[in-house]
């Protein structure tokens, strides 16, 4: 966290909140606050955020070809990053045959927490019911989130 904040100070709020949630959960001291933030607080924030964005968004400004293009570019970006993760894991297996890596772990590097890791778990368990990839897939999944936050902070600092 400190390294990310020192490298890109504009990302400090996002990265600090991500790590604050992890510290609260792992310390075991503030159980009520952890449960409230996982359930009630996140639900209230989601409702208020969705309502405020929905009330201020005008249909004629939102429903444009540019918006559809941005959504399509997002889908393409997810596809490319998933394929890149799979191919990089396969390349690592070729370069290091003594320590093989399941390519589904590479596909979880997409920063769609925790959905990409869950998809890796479901696909892996379909082929081998004894295969438990979820916790291994969450590592690159969270790394993707941190990388995305740092990249967004960098772009905000340079473009704003």
N, CA, C and O of each residue as an XYZ file, in Angstrom:
640
protein
N       0.838     -1.177      0.000
C       0.000      0.000      0.000
C       0.885      1.242      0.000
O       0.662      2.168     -0.781
N       1.877      1.261      0.867
C       2.749      2.433      0.950
C       3.492      2.655     -0.362
O       3.654      3.795     -0.797
N       3.942      1.586     -0.990
C       4.649      1.712     -2.264
C       3.743      2.290     -3.342
O       4.144      3.189     -4.081
N       2.517      1.771     -3.430
C       1.559      2.283     -4.423
C       1.269      3.755     -4.190
O       1.193      4.529     -5.144
N       1.107      4.151     -2.937
C       0.795      5.543     -2.620
C       1.992      6.439     -2.915
O       1.817      7.570     -3.368
N       3.208      5.952     -2.663
C       4.390      6.754     -2.962
C       4.608      6.912     -4.468
O       5.020      7.976     -4.928
N       4.333      5.861     -5.228
C       4.535      5.922     -6.669
C       3.469      6.783     -7.336
O       3.785      7.622     -8.179
N       2.210      6.579     -6.961
C       1.097      7.331     -7.557
C       0.233      7.879     -6.425
O      -0.704      7.208     -5.993
N       0.525      9.081     -5.935
C      -0.221      9.634     -4.796
C      -1.717      9.823     -5.058
O      -2.511      9.808     -4.118
N      -2.110     10.002     -6.320
C      -3.529     10.218     -6.621
C      -4.388      8.983     -6.372
O      -5.615      9.081     -6.334
N      -3.772      7.848     -6.207
C      -4.520      6.615     -5.991
C      -4.612      6.277     -4.500
O      -5.133      5.223     -4.134
N      -4.112      7.160     -3.647
C      -4.014      6.852     -2.217
C      -5.356      6.525     -1.575
O      -5.434      5.593     -0.773
N      -6.407      7.259     -1.901
C      -7.707      6.989     -1.261
C      -8.233      5.610     -1.639
O      -8.715      4.875     -0.776
N      -8.149      5.254     -2.909
C      -8.680      3.967     -3.362
C      -7.879      2.798     -2.790
O      -8.461      1.837     -2.286
N      -6.579      2.872     -2.862
C      -5.745      1.777     -2.362
C      -5.832      1.677     -0.838
O      -5.874      0.575     -0.290
N      -5.858      2.819     -0.156
C      -5.951      2.792      1.307
C      -7.272      2.177      1.760
O      -7.294      1.435      2.742
N      -8.359      2.465      1.076
C      -9.655      1.883      1.463
C      -9.673      0.375      1.201
O     -10.250     -0.386      1.978
N      -9.042     -0.053      0.105
C      -8.951     -1.479     -0.186
C      -8.194     -2.199      0.925
O      -8.623     -3.254      1.392
N      -7.080     -1.633      1.342
C      -6.284     -2.267      2.381
C      -6.899     -2.104      3.758
O      -6.723     -2.969      4.615
N      -7.613     -1.019      3.987
C      -8.289     -0.845      5.273
C      -9.326     -1.946      5.473
O      -9.437     -2.505      6.563
N     -10.076     -2.254      4.435
C     -11.043     -3.343      4.527
C     -10.380     -4.671      4.846
O     -10.898     -5.448      5.649
N      -9.230     -4.939      4.220
C      -8.511     -6.185      4.502
C      -7.967     -6.204      5.920
O      -8.023     -7.234      6.592
N      -7.439     -5.070      6.385
C      -6.911     -5.010      7.753
C      -8.038     -5.219      8.757
O      -7.875     -5.955      9.729
N      -9.175     -4.578      8.528
C     -10.311     -4.750      9.446
C     -10.749     -6.208      9.507
O     -11.042     -6.732     10.582
N     -10.792     -6.861      8.345
C     -11.251     -8.251      8.313
C     -10.243     -9.201      8.962
O     -10.633    -10.106      9.700
N      -8.965     -9.003      8.694
C      -7.952     -9.940      9.162
C      -7.541     -9.724     10.613
O      -7.061    -10.663     11.249
N      -7.710     -8.521     11.160
C      -7.263     -8.288     12.537
C      -8.157     -9.005     13.545
O      -7.692     -9.365     14.627
N      -9.431     -9.219     13.213
C     -10.328     -9.948     14.099
C     -10.826     -9.161     15.287
O     -11.437     -9.739     16.186
N     -10.589     -7.869     15.323
C     -10.970     -7.054     16.469
C     -12.310     -6.347     16.240
O     -13.080     -6.147     17.180
N     -12.576     -5.978     15.011
C     -13.775     -5.185     14.709
C     -14.777     -6.017     13.901
O     -15.166     -5.638     12.796
N     -15.179     -7.139     14.462
C     -16.064     -8.060     13.743
C     -17.393     -7.423     13.362
O     -17.871     -7.623     12.245
N     -17.999     -6.659     14.268
C     -19.282     -6.023     13.956
C     -19.138     -5.039     12.802
O     -20.001     -4.975     11.926
N     -18.064     -4.283     12.799
C     -17.838     -3.321     11.725
C     -17.584     -4.031     10.400
O     -18.034     -3.564      9.353
N     -16.872     -5.146     10.432
C     -16.623     -5.915      9.212
C     -17.938     -6.454      8.658
O     -18.195     -6.348      7.459
N     -18.771     -7.031      9.521
C     -20.055     -7.570      9.070
C     -20.958     -6.472      8.543
O     -21.651     -6.663      7.544
N     -20.957     -5.314      9.211
C     -21.781     -4.197      8.745
C     -21.286     -3.689      7.397
O     -22.096     -3.388      6.521
N     -19.968     -3.589      7.214
C     -19.452     -3.084      5.943
C     -19.665     -4.083      4.817
O     -19.803     -3.680      3.662
N     -19.695     -5.371      5.122
C     -19.935     -6.381      4.092
C     -21.404     -6.476      3.710
O     -21.723     -6.931      2.611
N     -22.294     -6.061      4.583
C     -23.721     -6.229      4.307
C     -24.450     -4.892      4.234
O     -24.726     -4.388      3.145
N     -24.758     -4.326      5.382
C     -25.632     -3.154      5.437
C     -25.020     -1.937      4.768
O     -25.674     -1.284      3.955
N     -23.767     -1.619      5.099
C     -23.159     -0.399      4.569
C     -23.005     -0.485      3.052
O     -23.313      0.475      2.346
N     -22.536     -1.615      2.548
C     -22.356     -1.738      1.099
C     -23.695     -1.701      0.380
O     -23.788     -1.161     -0.722
N     -24.729     -2.264      0.983
C     -26.050     -2.211      0.357
C     -26.583     -0.790      0.299
O     -27.123     -0.375     -0.726
N     -26.440     -0.040      1.382
C     -26.914      1.347      1.408
C     -26.133      2.194      0.411
O     -26.723      2.992     -0.317
N     -24.816      2.030      0.370
C     -24.003      2.797     -0.568
C     -24.379      2.456     -2.013
O     -24.464      3.345     -2.860
N     -24.602      1.180     -2.288
C     -24.991      0.773     -3.638
C     -26.325      1.382     -4.033
O     -26.480      1.858     -5.158
N     -27.287      1.374     -3.121
C     -28.593      1.969     -3.418
C     -28.468      3.464     -3.674
O     -29.011      3.975     -4.653
N     -27.750      4.173     -2.794
C     -27.598      5.621     -2.981
C     -26.822      5.949     -4.248
O     -27.185      6.877     -4.971
N     -25.767      5.209     -4.524
C     -24.974      5.473     -5.714
C     -25.778      5.194     -6.980
O     -25.773      5.995     -7.915
N     -26.466      4.061     -7.006
C     -27.290      3.728     -8.165
C     -28.418      4.717     -8.375
O     -28.716      5.101     -9.506
N     -29.044      5.129     -7.284
C     -30.146      6.091     -7.386
C     -29.645      7.458     -7.846
O     -30.249      8.080     -8.720
N     -28.552      7.921     -7.264
C     -28.056      9.252     -7.637
C     -27.557      9.279     -9.076
O     -27.798     10.254     -9.789
N     -26.875      8.243     -9.513
C     -26.426      8.198    -10.906
C     -27.619      8.052    -11.839
O     -27.681      8.706    -12.880
N     -28.554      7.206    -11.472
C     -29.734      7.006    -12.312
C     -30.602      8.252    -12.434
O     -31.152      8.520    -13.502
N     -30.731      9.017    -11.351
C     -31.565     10.224    -11.396
C     -30.896     11.352    -12.175
O     -31.583     12.179    -12.773
N     -29.584     11.394    -12.176
C     -28.902     12.484    -12.873
C     -28.577     12.154    -14.324
O     -28.224     13.053    -15.088
N     -28.686     10.899    -14.722
C     -28.347     10.504    -16.085
C     -29.555     10.721    -16.991
O     -30.666     10.291    -16.682
N     -29.324     11.383    -18.093
C     -30.376     11.614    -19.070
C     -30.231     10.584    -20.189
O     -29.124     10.304    -20.649
N     -31.346     10.032    -20.615
C     -31.328      8.960    -21.609
C     -30.725      9.423    -22.928
O     -29.995      8.670    -23.573
N     -31.021     10.655    -23.336
C     -30.492     11.120    -24.618
C     -28.977     11.324    -24.580
O     -28.326     11.306    -25.625
N     -28.417     11.516    -23.395
C     -26.965     11.631    -23.272
C     -26.296     10.273    -23.107
O     -25.140     10.092    -23.490
N     -27.024      9.324    -22.538
C     -26.438      8.016    -22.261
C     -26.552      7.082    -23.458
O     -25.598      6.378    -23.791
N     -27.696      7.070    -24.096
C     -27.936      6.139    -25.198
C     -27.415      6.726    -26.505
O     -28.178      7.218    -27.336
N     -26.127      6.662    -26.660
C     -25.449      7.160    -27.849
C     -24.531      6.070    -28.385
O     -24.168      5.149    -27.653
N     -24.159      6.168    -29.638
C     -23.208      5.175    -30.183
C     -21.874      5.155    -29.435
O     -21.225      4.113    -29.350
N     -21.467      6.297    -28.898
C     -20.214      6.346    -28.144
C     -20.282      5.457    -26.907
O     -19.314      4.774    -26.572
N     -21.433      5.469    -26.230
C     -21.597      4.633    -25.042
C     -21.518      3.156    -25.401
O     -20.861      2.377    -24.709
N     -22.179      2.776    -26.471
C     -22.141      1.376    -26.912
C     -20.720      0.988    -27.309
O     -20.283     -0.130    -27.037
N     -20.000      1.899    -27.947
C     -18.617      1.637    -28.314
C     -17.750      1.423    -27.078
O     -16.902      0.530    -27.061
N     -17.955      2.230    -26.051
C     -17.181      2.071    -24.808
C     -17.480      0.720    -24.164
O     -16.566      0.046    -23.687
N     -18.747      0.319    -24.147
C     -19.111     -0.989    -23.576
C     -18.480     -2.114    -24.393
O     -17.965     -3.076    -23.823
N     -18.513     -2.003    -25.712
C     -17.894     -3.027    -26.558
C     -16.383     -3.082    -26.355
O     -15.797     -4.165    -26.333
N     -15.751     -1.915    -26.208
C     -14.313     -1.899    -25.937
C     -13.996     -2.556    -24.592
O     -12.970     -3.224    -24.458
N     -14.860     -2.375    -23.605
C     -14.679     -3.035    -22.317
C     -14.758     -4.549    -22.442
O     -13.962     -5.268    -21.837
N     -15.720     -5.035    -23.228
C     -15.854     -6.482    -23.443
C     -14.614     -7.028    -24.152
O     -14.108     -8.095    -23.803
N     -14.133     -6.285    -25.151
C     -12.925     -6.710    -25.867
C     -11.722     -6.712    -24.918
O     -10.898     -7.625    -24.966
N     -11.619     -5.691    -24.052
C     -10.509     -5.628    -23.102
C     -10.538     -6.810    -22.139
O      -9.493     -7.384    -21.834
N     -11.732     -7.180    -21.653
C     -11.842     -8.352    -20.783
C     -11.415     -9.610    -21.517
O     -10.713    -10.451    -20.956
N     -11.832     -9.743    -22.759
C     -11.456    -10.920    -23.546
C      -9.960    -11.005    -23.774
O      -9.361    -12.072    -23.642
N      -9.354     -9.864    -24.122
C      -7.913     -9.845    -24.371
C      -7.135    -10.140    -23.096
O      -6.163    -10.895    -23.127
N      -7.547     -9.559    -21.980
C      -6.805     -9.808    -20.739
C      -6.983    -11.245    -20.257
O      -6.051    -11.823    -19.697
N      -8.152    -11.827    -20.461
C      -8.343    -13.237    -20.094
C      -7.485    -14.141    -20.968
O      -6.818    -15.049    -20.471
N      -7.506    -13.887    -22.277
C      -6.681    -14.689    -23.189
C      -5.197    -14.477    -22.899
O      -4.413    -15.425    -22.948
N      -4.811    -13.243    -22.599
C      -3.413    -12.972    -22.266
C      -2.969    -13.713    -21.019
O      -1.855    -14.235    -20.968
N      -3.833    -13.763    -20.010
C      -3.505    -14.499    -18.799
C      -3.353    -15.986    -19.054
O      -2.442    -16.623    -18.526
N      -4.251    -16.543    -19.869
C      -4.147    -17.965    -20.215
C      -2.862    -18.253    -20.986
O      -2.145    -19.206    -20.683
N      -2.581    -17.420    -21.983
C      -1.401    -17.657    -22.811
C      -0.103    -17.462    -22.015
O       0.863    -18.200    -22.210
N      -0.084    -16.473    -21.127
C       1.113    -16.259    -20.327
C       1.345    -17.426    -19.372
O       2.487    -17.830    -19.155
N       0.275    -17.969    -18.801
C       0.427    -19.141    -17.927
C       0.933    -20.340    -18.725
O       1.756    -21.111    -18.231
N       0.447    -20.499    -19.950
C       0.942    -21.594    -20.792
C       2.420    -21.378    -21.151
O       3.193    -22.335    -21.200
N       2.812    -20.118    -21.403
C       4.217    -19.818    -21.670
C       5.070    -20.124    -20.447
O       6.171    -20.658    -20.581
N       4.582    -19.796    -19.269
C       5.316    -20.109    -18.045
C       5.469    -21.620    -17.877
O       6.498    -22.086    -17.387
N       4.462    -22.384    -18.275
C       4.552    -23.844    -18.185
C       5.587    -24.397    -19.157
O       6.261    -25.383    -18.858
N       5.713    -23.757    -20.331
C       6.727    -24.205    -21.293
C       8.130    -23.883    -20.771
O       9.045    -24.697    -20.897
N       8.295    -22.693    -20.184
C       9.603    -22.273    -19.695
C       9.996    -22.945    -18.376
O      11.183    -23.075    -18.076
N       9.015    -23.366    -17.601
C       9.286    -24.006    -16.317
C       8.455    -25.283    -16.195
O       7.465    -25.299    -15.463
N       8.839    -26.356    -16.897
C       8.009    -27.576    -16.892
C       7.996    -28.309    -15.553
O       7.109    -29.129    -15.316
N       8.955    -28.034    -14.676
C       9.008    -28.730    -13.387
C       7.992    -28.184    -12.392
O       7.645    -28.863    -11.426
N       7.513    -26.969    -12.618
C       6.575    -26.330    -11.698
C       5.369    -25.821    -12.488
O       5.243    -24.617    -12.710
N       4.474    -26.733    -12.919
C       3.378    -26.304    -13.797
C       2.350    -25.427    -13.062
O       2.121    -25.570    -11.861
N       1.753    -24.530    -13.823
C       0.727    -23.620    -13.317
C      -0.544    -23.869    -14.109
O      -0.509    -23.983    -15.334
N      -1.652    -23.954    -13.416
C      -2.928    -24.109    -14.095
C      -3.232    -22.826    -14.857
O      -3.263    -21.757    -14.247
N      -3.457    -22.889    -16.169
C      -3.723    -21.680    -16.954
C      -4.968    -20.910    -16.499
O      -5.100    -19.720    -16.785
N      -5.864    -21.576    -15.803
C      -7.049    -20.866    -15.304
C      -6.678    -19.826    -14.260
O      -7.407    -18.852    -14.071
N      -5.550    -20.018    -13.578
C      -5.078    -19.014    -12.627
C      -4.716    -17.742    -13.382
O      -4.992    -16.640    -12.908
N      -4.102    -17.884    -14.551
C      -3.757    -16.728    -15.370
C      -4.979    -15.981    -15.858
O      -4.953    -14.757    -15.982
N      -6.048    -16.707    -16.135
C      -7.260    -16.043    -16.626
C      -7.941    -15.224    -15.541
O      -8.768    -14.366    -15.848
N      -7.614    -15.470    -14.286
C      -8.257    -14.752    -13.185
C      -7.629    -13.394    -12.933
O      -8.074    -12.675    -12.038
N      -6.607    -13.019    -13.696
C      -5.956    -11.730    -13.513
C      -6.802    -10.550    -13.939
O      -6.417     -9.403    -13.711
N      -7.939    -10.802    -14.548
C      -8.844     -9.724    -14.915
C      -9.369     -9.104    -13.629
O      -9.736     -9.818    -12.696
N      -9.405     -7.785    -13.580
C      -9.777     -7.139    -12.320
C     -11.286     -7.050    -12.156
O     -11.825     -5.969    -11.921
N     -11.953     -8.156    -12.277
C     -13.390     -8.219    -12.046
C     -13.618     -9.059    -10.792
O     -14.119    -10.181    -10.862
N     -13.245     -8.501     -9.654
C     -13.280     -9.232     -8.386
C     -14.716     -9.451     -7.966
O     -15.519     -8.529     -8.103
N     -15.082    -10.594     -7.471
C     -14.368    -11.871     -7.512
C     -14.844    -12.750     -8.649
O     -14.605    -13.957     -8.638
N     -15.512    -12.169     -9.628
C     -16.152    -12.969    -10.669
C     -15.149    -13.777    -11.490
O     -15.398    -14.949    -11.774
N     -14.029    -13.182    -11.875
C     -13.055    -13.915    -12.689
C     -12.505    -15.120    -11.932
O     -12.298    -16.180    -12.523
N     -12.269    -14.966    -10.640
C     -11.771    -16.091     -9.835
C     -12.849    -17.169     -9.710
O     -12.543    -18.361     -9.740
N     -14.098    -16.756     -9.572
C     -15.185    -17.743     -9.476
C     -15.340    -18.511    -10.783
O     -15.584    -19.718    -10.769
N     -15.199    -17.825    -11.906
C     -15.295    -18.510    -13.203
C     -14.167    -19.520    -13.336
O     -14.387    -20.633    -13.815
N     -12.950    -19.143    -12.914
C     -11.833    -20.084    -12.949
C     -12.132    -21.306    -12.092
O     -11.821    -22.429    -12.489
N     -12.730    -21.104    -10.926
C     -13.076    -22.218    -10.036
C     -14.122    -23.122    -10.684
O     -13.994    -24.346    -10.648
N     -15.146    -22.531    -11.269
C     -16.224    -23.324    -11.874
C     -15.696    -24.136    -13.053
O     -15.990    -25.326    -13.169
N     -14.918    -23.498    -13.927
C     -14.382    -24.206    -15.094
C     -13.412    -25.297    -14.650
O     -13.435    -26.401    -15.193
N     -12.563    -25.002    -13.673
C     -11.621    -26.006    -13.184
C     -12.308    -27.186    -12.528
O     -11.897    -28.330    -12.725
N     -13.356    -26.925    -11.744
C     -14.058    -28.024    -11.073
C     -14.923    -28.826    -12.040
O     -15.278    -29.968    -11.751
N     -15.264    -28.241    -13.179
C     -16.021    -28.985    -14.185
C     -15.181    -30.134    -14.743
O     -15.696    -31.224    -14.992
N     -13.886    -29.882    -14.938
C     -13.006    -30.902    -15.487
C     -12.394    -31.803    -14.421
O     -12.049    -32.952    -14.696
N     -12.262    -31.282    -13.207
C     -11.717    -32.072    -12.107
C     -12.410    -31.624    -10.821
O     -12.079    -30.566    -10.284
N     -13.372    -32.411    -10.314
C     -14.120    -31.992     -9.121
C     -13.247    -31.805     -7.875
O     -13.670    -31.148     -6.924
N     -12.062    -32.362     -7.867
C     -11.156    -32.196     -6.729
C     -10.264    -30.958     -6.871
O      -9.404    -30.714     -6.025
N     -10.464    -30.195     -7.915
C      -9.643    -29.023     -8.202
C     -10.215    -27.798     -7.493
O     -11.331    -27.379     -7.800
N      -9.482    -27.223     -6.562
C      -9.929    -26.043     -5.829
C      -9.021    -24.867     -6.189
O      -7.928    -24.726     -5.640
N      -9.475    -24.039     -7.099
C      -8.674    -22.948     -7.626
C      -9.034    -21.585     -7.051
O      -8.315    -20.613     -7.283
N     -10.123    -21.495     -6.312
C     -10.651    -20.182     -5.947
C      -9.645    -19.332     -5.188
O      -9.426    -18.176     -5.549
N      -9.030    -19.873     -4.152
C      -8.103    -19.065     -3.364
C      -6.830    -18.752     -4.150
O      -6.246    -17.682     -3.979
N      -6.397    -19.674     -5.006
C      -5.227    -19.408     -5.832
C      -5.548    -18.366     -6.904
O      -4.686    -17.571     -7.279
N      -6.778    -18.370     -7.390
C      -7.178    -17.424     -8.429
C      -7.418    -16.021     -7.864
O      -7.340    -15.041     -8.605
N      -7.706    -15.913     -6.575
C      -7.938    -14.590     -5.991
C      -6.662    -13.756     -5.929
O      -6.739    -12.528     -5.927
N      -5.499    -14.384     -5.879
C      -4.233    -13.641     -5.847
C      -4.055    -12.768     -7.073
O      -3.927    -11.550     -6.942
N      -4.042    -13.361     -8.279
C      -3.918    -12.510     -9.466
C      -5.135    -11.616     -9.662
O      -5.033    -10.551    -10.272
N      -6.281    -12.040     -9.149
C      -7.492    -11.239     -9.262
C      -7.342     -9.919     -8.504
O      -7.638     -8.852     -9.042
N      -6.887     -9.994     -7.271
C      -6.679     -8.786     -6.471
C      -5.502     -7.974     -7.021
O      -5.526     -6.743     -6.990
N      -4.471     -8.664     -7.524
C      -3.357     -7.950     -8.147
C      -3.836     -7.153     -9.355
O      -3.343     -6.054     -9.609
N      -4.787     -7.699    -10.097
C      -5.372     -6.959    -11.217
C      -6.106     -5.719    -10.758
O      -6.047     -4.682    -11.419
N      -6.798     -5.811     -9.635
C      -7.503     -4.651     -9.085
C      -6.505     -3.571     -8.672
O      -6.696     -2.394     -8.976
N      -5.444     -3.976     -7.981
C      -4.450     -3.001     -7.536
C      -3.759     -2.371     -8.747
O      -3.528     -1.162     -8.772
N      -3.432     -3.182     -9.739
C      -2.818     -2.649    -10.956
C      -3.736     -1.672    -11.677
O      -3.282     -0.647    -12.185
N      -5.028     -1.991    -11.720
C      -5.991     -1.097    -12.350
C      -6.109      0.207    -11.577
O      -6.198      1.279    -12.176
N      -6.111      0.123    -10.246
C      -6.202      1.332     -9.428
C      -4.977      2.216     -9.622
O      -5.099      3.438     -9.705
N      -3.790      1.602     -9.694
C      -2.565      2.381     -9.888
C      -2.563      3.007    -11.285
O      -2.182      4.168    -11.442
N      -2.983      2.250    -12.296
C      -3.037      2.810    -13.649
C      -4.047      3.951    -13.727
O      -3.781      4.978    -14.352
N      -5.200      3.772    -13.097
C      -6.209      4.848    -13.092
C      -5.685      6.083    -12.370
O      -5.904      7.204    -12.828
N      -5.001      5.894    -11.256
C      -4.419      7.030    -10.529
C      -3.369      7.745    -11.364
O      -3.280      8.972    -11.338
N      -2.575      6.979    -12.103
C      -1.574      7.594    -12.972
C      -2.233      8.427    -14.060
O      -1.825      9.561    -14.311
N      -3.254      7.867    -14.708
C      -3.937      8.610    -15.759
C      -4.646      9.842    -15.204
O      -4.666     10.891    -15.847
N      -5.224      9.716    -14.022
C      -5.882     10.882    -13.404
C      -4.849     11.972    -13.145
O      -5.109     13.150    -13.387
N      -3.674     11.577    -12.650
C      -2.653     12.586    -12.337
C      -2.106     13.251    -13.599
O      -1.747     14.427    -13.564
N      -2.038     12.527    -14.699
C      -1.486     13.091    -15.928
C      -2.513     13.840    -16.762
O      -2.170     14.807    -17.442
N      -3.769     13.406    -16.719
C      -4.791     14.025    -17.566
C      -5.582     15.124    -16.867
O      -6.225     15.936    -17.532
N      -5.546     15.162    -15.543
C      -6.357     16.158    -14.828
C      -5.605     17.440    -14.572
O      -6.154     18.370    -13.981
